[in-house]
Amino acid sequence: MEQLTCDLLVIGAGSGGLSVAAGASQMGANVVLLEGHKMGGDCLNFGCVPSKALLAAGKAAYSQSHASAFGVSDQQPQVDYGAAKEHVQDVIATIEPMDSQERFEGFGVKVLREYGRFVSPTEVEAGNHRISARRVVIATGSSPLVPPIPGLDTVPFETNETLFELKEKPEHLLIIGGGPIGLEMAQAHVRLGCKVTVIEGAKALGKDDPELAAIALESLRDEGIEIVEEALASEIRGTAGAIEVHTADGAIYRGSHLLMAVGRKANIDKLNLEAAGIETTRTGIKVDDSLKTTNSKVYAIGDVAGGLQFTHVAGYHASVIAKSALFGLPSKAKTNHIPWATYTDPELAQVGLTEAQAQEKFGRKLDVVRFHYSHNDRAIAERKTKGLIKVMVVKGRPVGVSLVGHQAGEQCALWSMALANNMKMSQIAAMIAPYPTIAELNKRAAGAYFSPKLFENQFVKRMVRFVQRWMP
């Protein structure tokens, strides 16, 4: 067995692991990177990239059949599902070189295409290599959670790891799970000509603000997606092309294909964490605020750390641990400025506290400001007026923002910056957005916070009248 030593060993070549490996190597560290599956991890190969590519195909089809409002004749789109999937694979292939083994070897990283397992607190075996590292970063991500529903083991089903390889268009896609993955794929498929039924055991989009989630769900139902809530799957029956989902209330839903989208589980099974003295939780690896595990020489970042499971969180985690692992400086991860988005149409986005969370924490100190898309000129011009921005404000500073509507994910970035830097609403109000843009919503929302203080304040009115009377 070949012995290797390094400053930093990174296990997992997904978003977080690649960011750590590239940055550390270019700053002079001796880095070894392990990846037993595909470079780029879930995001590139099975998650963010292919799902957004398929959504784009669905949007192209939808635009053909909903053009009459712009003076263009509606046309029934001729969808080639297999070609849409080829578009998805082309998008992956275009981005793939950025995450390739060759590129990272060019940075000076030693890349081993093997899974790693701990054999001691500072040693990891991978294939025929034993690696001794000063610091280790676990960035193994997560994979689809497949619950033990009776009968599921006898019925063919898809997950996000297999769906994008499917070339045959489902006649009727059953989706178990009404979260972001399930609903994004529901909309993509209904727009590509499939019948879709979403079966959710609790509330669809249950982690988002219910007022805004209701707007998104209404749009999805209007497009023909059947969304069944409070329907816990109790049994799966059938064969390929004829699948039945039985729910606890006695209902039966029939379709041709089944997609399981009930959540994610941390990839820790192959790591032999006990040998390194690393403790786990129900959701992943136990970490402190600095993302260190119970072994002070080992960090865990991204999905495997058991918190928010988003690609951009893994990238943020990489920047947090770089200060500690490379420079020995204290560095802690925060969550109050982490945004997330669901890329349905309309999009749904959140950063910071929801209204319910802010109300519970701040009570009567909380102000809630709303501004509707229907008052935005660009949204009117593009027929995208269904939407709302809601800002939770305490003592003149935003503590949370919820958005639903066109480009909600894009608009959320500004508010992440505001929360990260403890900015005031007055600073948002001072922003100048080009006219006409959807970005004006943010400024108008900030303006809506100050409007009552300016236009309904009798002292302000008396002061203006006084100044006008005496001003030369």
ABEGO torsion letter per residue (X at the ends): XBBBBBABBBBEABAAAAAAAAAAAAAGBBBBBBBABBBGEAAAAABAAAAAAAAAAAAAAAAAAAAAAAGBBBBBBBBBAAAAAAAAAAAAAAAAAAABAAAAAAAGBBBBBBBBBBABAABBBBEABBBBBABBBBBAEBBBBBBBBBGAAABBBBBAAAAAABABBBABBBBBEABAAAAAAAAAAAAAGBBBBBBBABBBGAABBAAAAAAAAAAAAAAGBBBBBGBBBABBBEBBGBBBBBBAAGBBBBBABBBBBAEBBBBAAAAGAAAAGBBBBAAEBBBBAAGBBABAABBBBEAAAGBBBBAAAAAAAAAAAAAAAAAGBBBBBBAAABBBBBABOBBBBBBEBBAAAAAAAAEAABBBBBBBAAABAAAAAAGAABEBBBBBBBGGBBABBBBBEBGAAAAAAAAAAAAAAGBBAAAAAABBBBOBBAAAAAAAAAAAAAAAAAAABAAAAAAAAAAAAABX
